[in-house]
């Protein structure tokens, strides 16, 4: 039987299960998605009971299989989500969706008590993101649902709740606490004083390193069970463990997030900037990050182009970079696109496309999006000296995106990786004792170097 590490990688849409062999090669994968359910206010949310059933069912089936011997299991999930359990370990509330708005009165009372707001956000490395600052959910529960709050034995971040399902041991770890929760004081390296003043620390379990695992007898099997990890921090881990030089990782998808794990200045000075956020590495060190709603905006604009030029939905996937087309775009460059989900001072009042073919309009679109991406990357780099960039996720195989990024950042070394397994692999690595070497990304991630195109004179 093949010895494997199991990982549940829980996204908002897809719930995935992986098995990795000792070289971190994927040997089994399955996934499922659930219809969302509604919380007591009618807001859509995760179907936690179904998720719980699925986790147990899949894992028990794999344990009975005669193909694999599971030696370890870990969990990576999206962040900013808490499960509040009673003394019997049962959830007391729905898993509130981080898109649920918090009442304005709660937010203003909070900042009146613990502000000034600007100082608070700087100290906690957050922007004011309502429920995305998951710590404020505890404040909201305490003030508006005191009868529920009184019954909370522990509030667990989602990755740690999944671990709890298997271990019945309640723990906290750095990557979940550090994901814009408004709980952590980056200067003190401890919970912020408001957490202690409200007595919320009593329902937050002991903090352990993300690399912690618990050796347990589970259904008659000796298994090492991890404490779980926040998915963005998990995706960063294989890079941090295998690359010796400083770098920034641009993880692209619906959101494109630029992570700088080597920052000397973790906290953004601009507290109005909702896209400057902080994360934590598995050892509690800060990661400076900047986000851009790149994939979302791309999708909206491409749909409009498809309609305008009467092409099919997949046409954009086959457009390759063309130097002459690009040269025409930048010769008398002006911004043509009005963004729907991104704020930008350079965009026009409304979209004005003067091109009469799709390729030209698409080159213009990608040039404008890449210019936004560069602003985002520069924010994450700040004053740090960093010359290496790694790009993974959906845009790593978009020809225009990569060529333009390499062109505009020609003073940096740019590499792409095919890290569709990113966060799952990070979760497996975080509980293994394996040392990764510099060849790891080449072998496991299809690492590719890119050089800037030659500018014709």
HELIX and SHEET records of a PDB file:
HELIX    1   1 UNK A   48  UNK A   64  1                                  17    
HELIX    2   2 UNK A  104  UNK A  114  1                                  11    
HELIX    3   3 UNK A  117  UNK A  124  1                                   8    
HELIX    4   4 UNK A  130  UNK A  132  5                                   3    
HELIX    5   5 UNK A  135  UNK A  144  1                                  10    
HELIX    6   6 UNK A  146  UNK A  151  1                                   6    
HELIX    7   7 UNK A  158  UNK A  167  1                                  10    
HELIX    8   8 UNK A  174  UNK A  177  1                                   4    
HELIX    9   9 UNK A  193  UNK A  197  1                                   5    
HELIX   10  10 UNK A  200  UNK A  203  5                                   4    
HELIX   11  11 UNK A  231  UNK A  242  1                                  12    
HELIX   12  12 UNK A  294  UNK A  309  1                                  16    
HELIX   13  13 UNK A  315  UNK A  318  5                                   4    
HELIX   14  14 UNK A  323  UNK A  331  1                                   9    
HELIX   15  15 UNK A  358  UNK A  381  1                                  24    
HELIX   16  16 UNK A  394  UNK A  397  5                                   4    
HELIX   17  17 UNK A  399  UNK A  408  1                                  10    
HELIX   18  18 UNK A  422  UNK A  430  1                                   9    
HELIX   19  19 UNK A  440  UNK A  445  1                                   6    
SHEET    1   A 6 UNK A  26  UNK A  32  0                                        
SHEET    2   A 6 UNK A  15  UNK A  20 -1                                        
SHEET    3   A 6 UNK A   2  UNK A  10 -1                                        
SHEET    4   A 6 UNK A  68  UNK A  77  1                                        
SHEET    5   A 6 UNK A 221  UNK A 226  1                                        
SHEET    6   A 6 UNK A 213  UNK A 218 -1                                        
SHEET    1   B 5 UNK A  26  UNK A  32  0                                        
SHEET    2   B 5 UNK A  15  UNK A  20 -1                                        
SHEET    3   B 5 UNK A   2  UNK A  10 -1                                        
SHEET    4   B 5 UNK A  68  UNK A  77  1                                        
SHEET    5   B 5 UNK A 229  UNK A 230  1                                        
SHEET    1   C 2 UNK A  37  UNK A  38  0                                        
SHEET    2   C 2 UNK A  44  UNK A  45 -1                                        
SHEET    1   D 2 UNK A  82  UNK A  85  0                                        
SHEET    2   D 2 UNK A 154  UNK A 157 -1                                        
SHEET    1   E 2 UNK A 172  UNK A 173  0                                        
SHEET    2   E 2 UNK A 207  UNK A 208  1                                        
SHEET    1   F 2 UNK A 184  UNK A 185  0                                        
SHEET    2   F 2 UNK A 190  UNK A 191 -1                                        
SHEET    1   G 7 UNK A 276  UNK A 280  0                                        
SHEET    2   G 7 UNK A 286  UNK A 292 -1                                        
SHEET    3   G 7 UNK A 256  UNK A 260 -1                                        
SHEET    4   G 7 UNK A 248  UNK A 252 -1                                        
SHEET    5   G 7 UNK A 388  UNK A 393  1                                        
SHEET    6   G 7 UNK A 413  UNK A 416  1                                        
SHEET    7   G 7 UNK A 448  UNK A 450 -1                                        
END                                                                             
